[in-house]
Amino acid sequence: MTHRERAAVVGVLLIPVAVGIVWLRTLPPAHGPDEEAHIEYIRVLASEHQFPSLGFRHGGPWSEGHQPPLYYAVAAAFTPLLGVGWALRWVSLLMGIGSVAASYGIARRLLPGAPVEAAFMAASSGLLPMFSFLSASVNNGALVQLLVALVLLVGVDPARWQGWRGLGAAALVGGAILSKLSALFVLPWLIVAWIRMALEERLTVRQVLDLTGRLLLVVLLVAGWWFWRTWLLYGDPFGWHQQMATAPALVRSERVSPGYLYAVMLELWRSLWAAFGPSARQTAAPSVYIVVSLAVGIGTAGLVGARWNNRAGHAAGAVLGGAVVALLGWPLAVPWFSARFPAAAGVPVRFALLFVVAGALMTLVRTIKWVPSAEARREIGLLGLAFLLLLAGVYRYNLDFPQPQGRFLLPCAPALIFFVYCGWFAVAGWRRRWLVLSVGLMLALIGNLAALVQYET
């Protein structure tokens, strides 16, 4: 890396850092998701040296007593310096900065020899409005984002699984699980990544069993004790049933139906991009979701088309990209559209739109202009698996607790952003990469600042 490239990388990566500081200084107290309850957990841990139990109430907010304690223990260590209050947001911001740095490492693996391009991709993921919002709040999601990003960074590089690095990776996995239950997805992902490494390195059965045992032992030592404690207290290692009993108003009350399943997915998609405020009910304008869905749809079509660069691959990419626009983005814009065209906002229109958008995308991906390397395709596959596993876990949780919790997907948001960029490269060509990267970064920055303005006015 030349001095000029190094300066460019630092400059680009400082953009989400600067924006994060502005968020921290602007966001009013108690406007982060369940922020008062998270601070109460830290206070109990720091001053009373105990974990708050499920249903514990002090001064108003329900505690986050079902949450694993690592984030709160780290934050409690800063209370002599920062006190027990909103200044603890600096801890989350530091974790967010670490997440951006880890995302840059992942992007460098995808695009070796292109450090500035990787910095643009990492900065874009760090400028997602919900990422900045969460990194400026007292919330355990900030630590999960950091640790999962580090796990993914290690996981896409098989050489780092050897020796002490492998044990360090296992400790990161345990730490992620000890920060939030949604991070349990890293266990099956770890198994897949480990199988991939064993096959590539041609390890013997004895070597596989020996290293697997050591890795799982480290994970259990780091995180297992918490689940044992919860099982002893509540008869449930996850505290799931006790949580339902202490917060019945949050539990699903309607029957599971196809419409309900679809509505939960729409809520996850909406709240991944914009769901602000203490209860995550402040949303963006409907047109925002159309723009985001179009960007993701084009990226999906391009990436799938580049992965299987043939007619069937192009068609599959166009249909998947069209589904993102027509079935996820479009329904969120229906209030805006139906006010103007009330007779054309129903379900048939969505499926008609699917075919129209898929046909338009097919014209884009018919001539793929850039194909990632074989190694990059394998790593993209691992990152895609991580996102799908996390999505499956969060989706299952939301079936019982239907809330705007798309922020739970943020630990794998860098993977989604990298997919979009690679898909755009496939459609536009590597020669136009600076145009693609500039447009992507500006869209993320404009969306971020637009979300921030609501707290400044």
C-alpha positions in Angstrom: 0.0 0.0 0.0 1.4 3.4 -1.0 1.4 6.4 1.3 -1.3 8.0 -0.9 -3.5 4.9 -0.6 -2.9 4.7 3.1 -3.9 8.3 3.5 -7.0 7.7 1.4 -8.0 4.7 3.5 -7.7 6.6 6.7 -9.6 9.5 5.4 -12.5 7.4 4.1 -12.7 5.4 7.3 -12.8 8.5 9.4 -16.1 9.6 7.8 -18.3 7.1 9.7 -16.2 7.9 12.9 -17.0 11.6 12.5 -20.6 11.0 11.8 -20.8 8.6 14.8 -19.5 11.3 17.1 -22.2 13.7 15.7 -24.8 11.2 16.5 -23.5 10.7 20.0 -23.6 14.4 20.7 -27.0 14.9 19.1 -29.1 11.9 20.2 -31.3 13.0 23.2 -31.1 10.9 26.4 -33.2 7.7 26.5 -33.8 7.8 22.7 -31.8 4.6 22.0 -33.7 1.3 22.0 -34.5 0.4 25.7 -31.6 2.6 26.6 -32.8 3.3 30.2 -33.1 -0.5 30.9 -29.6 -1.1 29.5 -28.2 1.6 31.8 -30.0 0.1 34.7 -28.4 -3.3 34.1 -25.0 -1.6 34.1 -25.8 0.2 37.3 -26.9 -2.9 39.1 -23.8 -4.7 37.9 -21.4 -1.9 38.8 -22.9 -0.8 42.2 -24.6 -4.0 43.5 -22.3 -6.5 41.9 -25.1 -8.8 40.8 -27.1 -9.6 37.7 -30.6 -8.2 37.5 -33.1 -10.9 37.3 -35.8 -11.2 34.7 -38.7 -8.9 35.6 -36.6 -6.8 37.9 -37.8 -3.2 38.0 -36.0 -0.2 39.4 -37.1 3.4 38.8 -39.4 2.5 35.9 -37.8 0.6 33.1 -37.9 -3.1 32.8 -34.5 -4.5 33.1 -32.7 -6.4 30.3 -32.2 -9.2 32.8 -32.5 -11.9 30.1 -29.5 -10.5 28.3 -26.1 -12.2 28.6 -23.7 -9.9 30.6 -20.5 -9.2 28.6 -21.5 -5.8 27.2 -22.7 -4.7 30.6 -19.6 -5.9 32.4 -17.4 -4.0 29.9 -19.5 -0.9 30.3 -19.4 -1.2 34.1 -15.6 -1.2 34.0 -15.9 2.3 32.5 -18.3 3.7 35.2 -15.4 5.0 37.4 -14.4 7.2 34.5 -17.8 7.9 32.8 -20.3 7.4 35.6 -23.6 5.6 35.2 -25.4 7.6 32.6 -25.4 8.8 29.0 -21.7 9.2 28.9 -21.5 5.4 28.6 -22.5 5.9 25.0 -18.8 6.5 24.3 -18.2 2.8 25.0 -20.7 1.8 22.3 -19.1 4.3 19.9 -15.7 2.8 20.4 -17.2 -0.7 19.7 -18.8 0.7 16.5 -15.4 2.1 15.4 -13.9 -1.3 15.9 -16.7 -2.9 13.9 -15.9 -0.6 10.9 -12.2 -1.5 11.2 -13.0 -5.2 11.2 -15.4 -4.7 8.2 -12.5 -3.1 6.4 -10.4 -6.2 7.0 -13.2 -8.4 5.6 -13.5 -6.2 2.5 -9.7 -6.4 2.0 -10.1 -10.2 1.8 -12.8 -9.8 -0.8 -10.8 -7.3 -2.9 -7.1 -8.0 -2.3 -4.9 -5.3 -3.9 -7.7 -2.7 -3.7 -7.3 -1.1 -0.2 -9.1 2.2 -1.0 -12.0 0.4 -2.6 -12.3 -1.8 0.5 -12.3 1.4 2.6 -15.3 2.7 0.6 -17.2 -0.5 1.2 -16.4 -0.6 5.0 -17.3 3.1 5.4 -20.6 2.6 3.6 -21.6 -0.2 6.1 -20.5 2.1 9.0 -22.8 4.9 7.6 -26.0 2.8 7.7 -28.3 5.0 9.7 -29.3 2.2 12.1 -25.6 1.4 12.7 -24.8 5.0 13.7 -27.9 5.1 15.8 -27.1 2.0 17.7 -23.4 2.9 18.1 -24.5 6.2 19.7 -26.7 4.4 22.2 -26.1 2.4 25.4 -27.0 -1.0 23.9 -25.4 -4.5 23.9 -25.9 -4.7 20.1 -22.7 -2.6 19.7 -20.5 -5.3 21.2 -22.3 -8.0 19.2 -21.5 -6.1 16.0 -17.8 -5.8 16.9 -17.3 -9.4 18.0 -19.3 -10.9 15.0 -17.3 -8.8 12.6 -14.1 -10.1 14.1 -15.4 -13.7 13.9 -16.3 -13.2 10.3 -12.9 -11.6 9.6 -11.2 -14.7 11.1 -13.6 -17.2 9.5 -13.1 -16.1 5.9 -9.3 -16.7 6.3 -8.7 -20.4 7.0 -5.0 -19.8 7.8 -6.0 -18.0 10.9 -7.7 -21.1 12.4 -4.3 -22.7 13.2 -2.7 -22.7 16.6 -3.5 -19.9 19.1 -5.4 -17.9 16.5 -8.0 -20.7 16.3 -8.4 -20.6 20.1 -8.7 -16.8 19.9 -11.4 -17.2 17.2 -13.3 -19.6 19.5 -13.0 -17.0 22.3 -14.5 -14.4 20.0 -17.4 -16.8 19.3 -18.0 -17.3 23.0 -17.8 -13.6 23.6 -20.4 -12.9 20.9 -22.8 -15.4 22.4 -22.1 -14.0 25.9 -23.2 -10.6 24.6 -26.5 -11.4 23.0 -28.5 -14.5 22.3 -29.0 -13.6 18.6 -25.2 -14.3 18.2 -25.9 -18.0 18.7 -26.0 -18.2 14.8 -22.2 -18.1 14.9 -22.1 -21.7 16.2 -23.5 -23.4 13.1 -21.6 -20.9 10.9 -18.4 -21.8 12.8 -19.0 -25.5 12.0 -19.3 -24.7 8.3 -16.3 -22.5 8.2 -14.3 -25.1 10.2 -15.3 -27.9 7.7 -14.2 -25.7 4.8 -10.8 -25.1 6.5 -10.3 -28.8 7.3 -11.0 -29.8 3.7 -8.8 -27.1 2.2 -5.9 -27.9 4.6 -6.4 -31.7 4.1 -6.3 -32.3 7.9 -6.4 -35.9 9.2 -9.4 -37.1 11.2 -7.3 -36.9 14.4 -6.3 -33.3 13.7 -9.9 -32.4 13.1 -11.2 -34.0 16.3 -8.4 -32.5 18.4 -8.8 -29.0 17.2 -12.6 -29.2 17.2 -12.6 -30.3 20.8 -10.3 -27.4 21.8 -12.4 -24.9 20.0 -15.7 -26.1 21.5 -14.1 -26.2 24.9 -13.0 -22.6 24.7 -16.6 -21.6 23.6 -18.1 -23.4 26.5 -15.6 -21.9 29.0 -16.4 -18.4 27.8 -20.2 -18.6 27.4 -21.5 -21.9 28.8 -21.6 -20.8 32.4 -24.3 -18.2 31.6 -26.7 -20.7 30.1 -26.1 -23.1 33.0 -27.0 -20.2 35.5 -30.1 -19.3 33.5 -31.2 -23.0 33.4 -30.8 -23.3 37.2 -32.8 -20.1 37.8 -35.6 -20.5 35.3 -35.5 -24.1 34.1 -34.7 -22.8 30.7 -31.1 -22.1 29.5 -32.3 -19.2 27.4 -34.8 -17.7 29.8 -37.3 -17.8 27.0 -40.4 -18.8 28.9 -39.6 -16.5 31.8 -39.2 -13.6 29.4 -42.7 -14.3 28.0 -44.1 -14.4 31.5 -42.6 -11.1 32.5 -43.5 -9.2 29.3 -46.8 -10.7 28.1 -47.7 -7.5 26.2 -44.8 -8.2 23.8 -45.7 -11.8 23.0 -47.5 -12.6 19.8 -51.3 -12.7 20.2 -52.5 -13.5 16.7 -52.5 -16.8 14.9 -49.6 -17.6 12.7 -50.7 -17.4 9.1 -49.0 -16.7 5.7 -50.0 -13.1 6.0 -48.5 -12.9 9.5 -45.2 -14.6 8.3 -45.0 -12.1 5.5 -45.7 -9.1 7.8 -42.9 -10.2 10.2 -40.4 -10.3 7.3 -41.5 -6.8 6.1 -41.1 -5.4 9.6 -37.6 -6.8 9.9 -36.7 -5.3 6.5 -38.2 -2.0 7.3 -36.5 -1.7 10.8 -33.1 -2.8 9.4 -32.9 0.4 7.5 -34.8 2.9 9.7 -36.5 2.4 13.0 -35.4 5.0 15.5 -36.5 6.1 19.0 -36.9 4.3 22.3 -39.4 1.8 20.9 -38.0 1.8 17.4 -41.2 3.3 15.9 -39.8 6.3 14.1 -39.6 5.3 10.4 -38.3 6.8 7.2 -40.3 8.2 4.3 -41.7 5.3 2.1 -39.6 6.4 -0.9 -36.5 5.6 1.2 -37.4 1.9 1.2 -37.9 1.8 -2.5 -34.5 3.3 -3.1 -32.8 0.9 -0.7 -34.7 -2.1 -2.1 -33.8 -1.1 -5.7 -30.1 -0.8 -4.7 -30.2 -4.2 -3.0 -32.2 -5.8 -5.8 -29.8 -4.6 -8.5 -26.9 -5.9 -6.3 -28.6 -9.2 -5.8 -29.2 -9.7 -9.5 -25.7 -8.8 -10.4 -24.0 -11.0 -7.8 -26.1 -14.1 -8.5 -25.7 -13.5 -12.2 -21.9 -13.2 -11.8 -21.7 -16.3 -9.6 -23.4 -18.5 -12.2 -22.5 -16.5 -15.3 -24.9 -18.3 -17.7 -28.5 -17.8 -18.8 -30.0 -19.7 -15.8 -27.8 -17.7 -13.4 -28.9 -14.4 -15.0 -32.6 -15.4 -14.7 -32.2 -16.5 -11.1 -30.5 -13.2 -10.2 -33.2 -11.2 -11.9 -36.0 -13.0 -10.2 -34.3 -12.7 -6.7 -33.5 -9.1 -7.3 -37.1 -8.4 -8.5 -38.5 -10.2 -5.4 -36.5 -7.8 -3.1 -38.0 -4.8 -4.8 -41.6 -6.1 -5.4 -42.1 -8.1 -2.2 -40.0 -6.2 0.4 -39.5 -2.6 -0.9 -42.8 -2.0 -2.6 -45.2 -2.9 0.2 -43.4 -0.4 2.4 -44.1 2.3 -0.2 -47.8 1.4 -0.6 -49.0 4.1 1.8 -47.3 6.7 -0.5 -48.5 5.0 -3.7 -52.1 4.1 -2.6 -52.7 7.8 -1.7 -52.2 8.6 -5.4 -53.5 5.4 -7.0 -55.8 3.7 -4.5 -57.0 1.1 -7.0 -53.5 -0.2 -7.8 -51.9 -1.0 -4.5 -53.0 -4.5 -3.8 -51.3 -7.9 -3.8 -51.8 -8.6 -7.6 -49.8 -5.4 -8.3 -46.9 -6.6 -6.2 -46.6 -9.8 -8.2 -47.1 -8.0 -11.5 -44.3 -5.6 -10.4 -42.1 -8.6 -9.6 -42.2 -9.7 -13.3 -41.7 -6.2 -14.6 -38.7 -5.5 -12.3 -37.3 -9.0 -13.0 -37.5 -8.3 -16.7 -35.7 -5.0 -16.3 -33.0 -6.5 -14.2 -32.6 -9.3 -16.8 -31.5 -6.7 -19.3 -28.8 -5.5 -16.8 -27.3 -8.8 -15.9 -27.4 -10.3 -19.4 -23.9 -9.1 -20.0 -22.0 -9.5 -16.8 -18.9 -7.1 -16.8 -17.1 -8.3 -13.7 -16.8 -11.7 -12.0 -15.2 -12.1 -8.5 -12.3 -14.5 -8.1 -12.9 -18.1 -7.1 -11.5 -17.3 -3.6 -13.7 -14.2 -3.3 -16.8 -16.3 -4.3 -16.1 -18.8 -1.5 -15.8 -16.0 1.0 -18.9 -14.3 -0.3 -20.7 -17.6 0.2 -19.6 -17.8 3.8 -20.7 -14.2 4.5 -24.0 -15.0 2.8 -24.5 -18.0 5.0 -23.8 -15.9 8.1 -26.4 -13.4 7.1 -29.0 -16.1 6.3 -28.4 -17.9 9.6 -28.7 -14.7 11.6 -31.9 -13.8 9.6 -33.4 -17.2 10.3 -32.7 -16.8 14.1 -34.0 -13.3 14.4 -37.1 -14.1 12.2 -37.9 -17.0 14.5 -37.6 -14.8 17.6 -39.8 -12.2 16.0 -42.6 -14.7 15.3 -43.1 -14.8 19.1 -42.0 -11.2 19.9 -43.3 -9.2 16.9 -41.4 -5.9 17.2 -39.4 -3.7 14.9 -36.1 -5.5 15.6 -34.3 -5.3 12.3 -31.3 -3.9 14.2 -30.6 -7.5 15.3 -29.4 -8.1 11.8 -26.8 -5.3 11.9 -23.9 -7.7 12.9 -24.1 -9.1 9.4 -25.1 -5.8 7.7 -21.5 -5.4 6.3 -22.0 -8.7 4.5 -25.2 -7.4 2.9 -23.5 -4.1 1.9 -20.5 -6.1 0.4 -23.0 -8.2 -1.6 -24.6 -5.1 -3.0 -21.3 -3.6 -4.1 -20.1 -6.8 -5.7 -23.4 -7.0 -7.6 -23.0 -3.4 -8.7 -19.5 -4.1 -9.9 -20.8 -7.1 -11.9 -23.4 -4.9 -13.6 -21.3 -1.7 -14.1 -17.9 -3.2 -14.6 -14.7 -2.8 -12.6 -13.6 0.2 -14.7 -16.6 2.1 -13.3 -15.9 1.0 -9.7 -15.2 4.6 -8.5 -18.5 5.7 -9.8 -20.2 2.8 -8.1 -18.3 3.3 -4.8 -19.0 7.1 -4.8 -22.7 6.6 -5.4 -22.9 4.0 -2.7 -21.0 6.0 -0.1 -23.1 9.2 -0.9 -26.4 7.3 -0.6 -25.3 5.9 2.8 -24.1 9.4 4.0 -27.2 11.2 2.7 -29.5 8.6 4.3 -27.6 8.8 7.6 -27.7 12.6 7.8 -31.4 12.7 6.8 -32.1 10.4 9.8 -29.9 12.6 12.0 -31.7 15.8 11.1 -34.9 14.7 12.9 -33.0 15.0 16.2 -31.5 18.4 15.4 -34.8 20.1 14.6 
